[in-house]
Amino acid sequence: MENKENKSKPQGFLLYIAWVVSLIAMFGSLYFSEIKGYIPCELCWYQRILMYPLTLILGIGTFQNDISVKKFVLPLSIIGGSISFLHYLEQKIPGFGGIKPCVSGVPCSAQYINWFGFVTIPFLALVAFVIIATCMFFIKSKKSVE
């Protein structure tokens, strides 16, 4: 009994870390758009569409200590990270934006923030998606915990 409890504690801790990261990412995006007044571009919306459900799914998984949420969280975080990476490349590499140009509103190559010369909003989203995916990779499935 004690052995199973010790194995589930790191699992719960990883769930908790992933949930906190998703909360920070969600509230950060809301801060940038609602308080700072930055209008999200099309790719930013796709990233939000993938991040916001992670907050709910990881929150439920954390409070119920349910590691089975991994099967939902991992695909969302990998897809979201891919979109963030594409968006970051579009901002930082000249000529890369021609692959899928944004057609309405703010151009996806716009950089509202550029901290230290490389930290932009898509970079922050990419970091969040990578941390969440990494936490999910280290969560063992129920079969290997038993």
CYANA upper distance limits for C-alpha pairs under 8 A (distance plus 0.5 A):
  1 MET  CA      5 GLU  CA      7.02
  2 GLU  CA      6 ASN  CA      6.87
  3 ASN  CA      7 LYS  CA      6.96
  4 LYS  CA      8 SER  CA      6.78
  4 LYS  CA    145 VAL  CA      7.94
  4 LYS  CA    146 GLU  CA      7.65
  5 GLU  CA      9 LYS  CA      6.94
  6 ASN  CA     10 PRO  CA      8.02
  7 LYS  CA     11 GLN  CA      7.54
  7 LYS  CA    145 VAL  CA      7.29
  8 SER  CA     12 GLY  CA      6.65
  8 SER  CA    145 VAL  CA      8.28
  9 LYS  CA     13 PHE  CA      6.66
 10 PRO  CA     14 LEU  CA      6.66
 11 GLN  CA     15 LEU  CA      6.83
 11 GLN  CA     67 ILE  CA      7.52
 11 GLN  CA    139 ILE  CA      6.11
 11 GLN  CA    140 LYS  CA      7.96
 12 GLY  CA     16 TYR  CA      6.61
 12 GLY  CA     62 THR  CA      6.90
 12 GLY  CA     65 ASN  CA      6.23
 12 GLY  CA     66 ASP  CA      8.49
 12 GLY  CA     67 ILE  CA      8.09
 13 PHE  CA     17 ILE  CA      6.69
 14 LEU  CA     18 ALA  CA      6.68
 14 LEU  CA    135 CYS  CA      5.94
 14 LEU  CA    136 MET  CA      7.96
 14 LEU  CA    138 PHE  CA      8.32
 14 LEU  CA    139 ILE  CA      7.58
 15 LEU  CA     19 TRP  CA      6.60
 15 LEU  CA     58 LEU  CA      7.13
 15 LEU  CA     61 GLY  CA      7.60
 15 LEU  CA     62 THR  CA      5.97
 15 LEU  CA     65 ASN  CA      8.33
 15 LEU  CA     67 ILE  CA      7.96
 15 LEU  CA    135 CYS  CA      7.57
 15 LEU  CA    136 MET  CA      8.18
 16 TYR  CA     20 VAL  CA      6.66
 16 TYR  CA     58 LEU  CA      8.20
 16 TYR  CA     59 GLY  CA      8.37
 16 TYR  CA     62 THR  CA      6.15
 17 ILE  CA     21 VAL  CA      6.68
 17 ILE  CA    132 ILE  CA      8.36
 17 ILE  CA    135 CYS  CA      8.06
 18 ALA  CA     22 SER  CA      6.71
 18 ALA  CA     58 LEU  CA      7.50
 18 ALA  CA    131 ILE  CA      7.42
 18 ALA  CA    132 ILE  CA      5.27
 18 ALA  CA    135 CYS  CA      6.78
 18 ALA  CA    136 MET  CA      8.47
 19 TRP  CA     23 LEU  CA      6.68
 19 TRP  CA     54 LEU  CA      8.09
 19 TRP  CA     55 THR  CA      6.46
 19 TRP  CA     58 LEU  CA      5.54
 19 TRP  CA     59 GLY  CA      6.31
 19 TRP  CA     62 THR  CA      7.74
 19 TRP  CA    132 ILE  CA      8.40
 20 VAL  CA     24 ILE  CA      6.68
 21 VAL  CA     25 ALA  CA      6.64
 21 VAL  CA    128 ALA  CA      6.61
 21 VAL  CA    131 ILE  CA      8.03
 21 VAL  CA    132 ILE  CA      7.56
 22 SER  CA     26 MET  CA      6.53
 22 SER  CA     51 MET  CA      7.17
 22 SER  CA     52 TYR  CA      8.04
 22 SER  CA     54 LEU  CA      6.93
 22 SER  CA     55 THR  CA      5.70
 22 SER  CA    128 ALA  CA      7.33
 22 SER  CA    132 ILE  CA      8.00
 23 LEU  CA     27 PHE  CA      6.54
 23 LEU  CA     55 THR  CA      6.29
 24 ILE  CA     28 GLY  CA      6.25
 25 ALA  CA     29 SER  CA      6.64
 25 ALA  CA     51 MET  CA      8.03
 25 ALA  CA    124 LEU  CA      8.34
 25 ALA  CA    125 ALA  CA      7.19
 25 ALA  CA    128 ALA  CA      7.06
 26 MET  CA     30 LEU  CA      6.81
 26 MET  CA     48 ARG  CA      8.03
 26 MET  CA     51 MET  CA      7.29
 26 MET  CA     52 TYR  CA      6.62
 26 MET  CA     55 THR  CA      8.02
 27 PHE  CA     31 TYR  CA      6.48
 28 GLY  CA     32 PHE  CA      6.74
 29 SER  CA     33 SER  CA      6.77
 29 SER  CA     48 ARG  CA      8.30
 30 LEU  CA     34 GLU  CA      6.05
 30 LEU  CA     35 ILE  CA      7.97
 31 TYR  CA     35 ILE  CA      5.58
 31 TYR  CA     36 LYS  CA      6.89
 32 PHE  CA     36 LYS  CA      5.41
 32 PHE  CA     37 GLY  CA      6.84
 32 PHE  CA     38 TYR  CA      6.15
 33 SER  CA     37 GLY  CA      5.30
 33 SER  CA     38 TYR  CA      5.11
 33 SER  CA     39 ILE  CA      6.30
 33 SER  CA     40 PRO  CA      7.29
 34 GLU  CA     38 TYR  CA      7.94
 38 TYR  CA    112 TYR  CA      7.55
 39 ILE  CA    106 VAL  CA      7.34
 40 PRO  CA     44 CYS  CA      5.98
 40 PRO  CA     45 TRP  CA      6.92
 40 PRO  CA    106 VAL  CA      7.50
 41 CYS  CA     45 TRP  CA      6.96
 41 CYS  CA    102 CYS  CA      8.14
 41 CYS  CA    105 GLY  CA      7.12
 41 CYS  CA    106 VAL  CA      5.64
 41 CYS  CA    107 PRO  CA      6.72
 41 CYS  CA    108 CYS  CA      5.98
 42 GLU  CA     46 TYR  CA      7.13
 42 GLU  CA    102 CYS  CA      7.01
 42 GLU  CA    104 SER  CA      8.41
 42 GLU  CA    105 GLY  CA      8.49
 42 GLU  CA    106 VAL  CA      8.37
 42 GLU  CA    108 CYS  CA      7.33
 43 LEU  CA     47 GLN  CA      6.85
 43 LEU  CA     83 ILE  CA      7.62
 43 LEU  CA     84 SER  CA      8.30
 43 LEU  CA     87 HIS  CA      7.07
 43 LEU  CA    108 CYS  CA      7.10
 44 CYS  CA     48 ARG  CA      6.74
 44 CYS  CA    108 CYS  CA      8.42
 44 CYS  CA    122 PRO  CA      7.89
 45 TRP  CA     49 ILE  CA      6.58
 46 TYR  CA     50 LEU  CA      6.96
 46 TYR  CA     80 GLY  CA      8.17
 46 TYR  CA     83 ILE  CA      8.07
 47 GLN  CA     51 MET  CA      6.60
 47 GLN  CA     80 GLY  CA      6.01
 47 GLN  CA     83 ILE  CA      7.18
 47 GLN  CA     84 SER  CA      7.22
 47 GLN  CA    125 ALA  CA      8.01
 48 ARG  CA     52 TYR  CA      6.30
 49 ILE  CA     53 PRO  CA      7.71
 50 LEU  CA     54 LEU  CA      7.44
 50 LEU  CA     76 LEU  CA      6.41
 50 LEU  CA     77 SER  CA      7.73
 50 LEU  CA     79 ILE  CA      8.34
 50 LEU  CA     80 GLY  CA      6.27
 51 MET  CA     55 THR  CA      7.30
 51 MET  CA     76 LEU  CA      8.21
 51 MET  CA     77 SER  CA      7.99
 51 MET  CA     80 GLY  CA      7.68
 51 MET  CA    129 PHE  CA      8.44
 52 TYR  CA     56 LEU  CA      7.56
 53 PRO  CA     57 ILE  CA      6.58
 54 LEU  CA     58 LEU  CA      6.17
 54 LEU  CA     73 VAL  CA      6.83
 54 LEU  CA     76 LEU  CA      8.06
 54 LEU  CA     77 SER  CA      8.48
 55 THR  CA     59 GLY  CA      6.37
 56 LEU  CA     60 ILE  CA      6.73
 57 ILE  CA     61 GLY  CA      6.62
 57 ILE  CA     69 VAL  CA      7.39
 57 ILE  CA     73 VAL  CA      7.90
 58 LEU  CA     62 THR  CA      6.32
 58 LEU  CA     69 VAL  CA      7.56
 58 LEU  CA     73 VAL  CA      8.03
 59 GLY  CA     63 PHE  CA      6.74
 60 ILE  CA     64 GLN  CA      6.59
 60 ILE  CA     66 ASP  CA      8.44
 61 GLY  CA     65 ASN  CA      6.00
 61 GLY  CA     66 ASP  CA      5.19
 61 GLY  CA     67 ILE  CA      7.02
 61 GLY  CA     68 SER  CA      8.25
 61 GLY  CA     69 VAL  CA      6.52
 62 THR  CA     66 ASP  CA      7.07
 67 ILE  CA    139 ILE  CA      7.68
 67 ILE  CA    141 SER  CA      7.76
 67 ILE  CA    142 LYS  CA      7.96
 68 SER  CA    141 SER  CA      7.85
 68 SER  CA    142 LYS  CA      8.09
 69 VAL  CA     73 VAL  CA      6.58
 70 LYS  CA     74 LEU  CA      6.17
 70 LYS  CA    136 MET  CA      6.29
 70 LYS  CA    139 ILE  CA      8.13
 71 LYS  CA     75 PRO  CA      7.64
 72 PHE  CA     76 LEU  CA      7.19
 73 VAL  CA     77 SER  CA      6.54
 73 VAL  CA    133 ALA  CA      8.12
 73 VAL  CA    136 MET  CA      7.93
 74 LEU  CA     78 ILE  CA      6.63
 74 LEU  CA    132 ILE  CA      8.30
 74 LEU  CA    133 ALA  CA      6.08
 74 LEU  CA    136 MET  CA      6.65
 74 LEU  CA    137 PHE  CA      8.30
 75 PRO  CA     79 ILE  CA      6.61
 76 LEU  CA     80 GLY  CA      6.46
 77 SER  CA     81 GLY  CA      6.36
 77 SER  CA    129 PHE  CA      5.59
 77 SER  CA    130 VAL  CA      7.71
 77 SER  CA    132 ILE  CA      7.11
 77 SER  CA    133 ALA  CA      6.16
 78 ILE  CA     82 SER  CA      6.66
 78 ILE  CA    129 PHE  CA      7.47
 78 ILE  CA    130 VAL  CA      8.11
 78 ILE  CA    133 ALA  CA      7.06
 79 ILE  CA     83 ILE  CA      6.85
 80 GLY  CA     84 SER  CA      6.64
 80 GLY  CA    126 LEU  CA      8.13
 80 GLY  CA    129 PHE  CA      6.95
 81 GLY  CA     85 PHE  CA      6.54
 81 GLY  CA    125 ALA  CA      7.85
 81 GLY  CA    126 LEU  CA      5.56
 81 GLY  CA    127 VAL  CA      8.45
 81 GLY  CA    129 PHE  CA      5.63
 81 GLY  CA    130 VAL  CA      6.94
 82 SER  CA     86 LEU  CA      6.69
 82 SER  CA    126 LEU  CA      8.38
 83 ILE  CA     87 HIS  CA      6.57
 84 SER  CA     88 TYR  CA      6.53
 84 SER  CA    122 PRO  CA      5.69
 84 SER  CA    123 PHE  CA      7.30
 84 SER  CA    125 ALA  CA      6.73
 84 SER  CA    126 LEU  CA      5.62
 85 PHE  CA     89 LEU  CA      6.68
 85 PHE  CA    122 PRO  CA      7.76
 85 PHE  CA    123 PHE  CA      7.85
 85 PHE  CA    126 LEU  CA      6.78
 86 LEU  CA     90 GLU  CA      6.71
 87 HIS  CA     91 GLN  CA      6.87
 87 HIS  CA    108 CYS  CA      7.48
 87 HIS  CA    109 SER  CA      8.18
 87 HIS  CA    122 PRO  CA      6.69
 88 TYR  CA     92 LYS  CA      6.68
 88 TYR  CA    120 THR  CA      8.13
 88 TYR  CA    122 PRO  CA      5.99
 88 TYR  CA    123 PHE  CA      6.58
 89 LEU  CA     93 ILE  CA      5.99
 89 LEU  CA     96 PHE  CA      7.28
 90 GLU  CA     94 PRO  CA      7.85
 90 GLU  CA     95 GLY  CA      8.29
 90 GLU  CA     96 PHE  CA      5.67
 90 GLU  CA     97 GLY  CA      5.26
 90 GLU  CA    108 CYS  CA      7.69
 90 GLU  CA    109 SER  CA      6.24
 91 GLN  CA     97 GLY  CA      7.99
 91 GLN  CA    108 CYS  CA      7.59
 91 GLN  CA    109 SER  CA      4.85
 91 GLN  CA    110 ALA  CA      7.24
 91 GLN  CA    111 GLN  CA      7.47
 92 LYS  CA    109 SER  CA      8.38
 93 ILE  CA     97 GLY  CA      8.43
 97 GLY  CA    101 PRO  CA      6.38
 97 GLY  CA    108 CYS  CA      8.37
 97 GLY  CA    109 SER  CA      7.42
101 PRO  CA    107 PRO  CA      8.25
101 PRO  CA    108 CYS  CA      8.06
102 CYS  CA    106 VAL  CA      8.19
102 CYS  CA    107 PRO  CA      6.11
102 CYS  CA    108 CYS  CA      6.54
103 VAL  CA    107 PRO  CA      8.15
106 VAL  CA    110 ALA  CA      7.62
111 GLN  CA    120 THR  CA      7.02
111 GLN  CA    121 ILE  CA      8.18
112 TYR  CA    120 THR  CA      7.87
112 TYR  CA    121 ILE  CA      8.06
113 ILE  CA    119 VAL  CA      7.81
113 ILE  CA    120 THR  CA      5.83
113 ILE  CA    121 ILE  CA      7.22
114 ASN  CA    118 PHE  CA      6.40
114 ASN  CA    119 VAL  CA      5.79
114 ASN  CA    120 THR  CA      5.51
115 TRP  CA    119 VAL  CA      5.39
115 TRP  CA    120 THR  CA      7.21
118 PHE  CA    123 PHE  CA      8.37
119 VAL  CA    123 PHE  CA      6.22
119 VAL  CA    124 LEU  CA      7.32
120 THR  CA    124 LEU  CA      6.87
121 ILE  CA    125 ALA  CA      6.83
122 PRO  CA    126 LEU  CA      6.53
123 PHE  CA    127 VAL  CA      6.71
124 LEU  CA    128 ALA  CA      6.82
125 ALA  CA    129 PHE  CA      6.67
126 LEU  CA    130 VAL  CA      6.56
127 VAL  CA    131 ILE  CA      6.65
128 ALA  CA    132 ILE  CA      6.70
129 PHE  CA    133 ALA  CA      6.54
130 VAL  CA    134 THR  CA      6.45
131 ILE  CA    135 CYS  CA      6.69
132 ILE  CA    136 MET  CA      6.83
133 ALA  CA    137 PHE  CA      6.68
134 THR  CA    138 PHE  CA      6.95
135 CYS  CA    139 ILE  CA      6.98
140 LYS  CA    144 SER  CA      6.64
140 LYS  CA    145 VAL  CA      6.82
141 SER  CA    145 VAL  CA      6.95
142 LYS  CA    146 GLU  CA      6.92
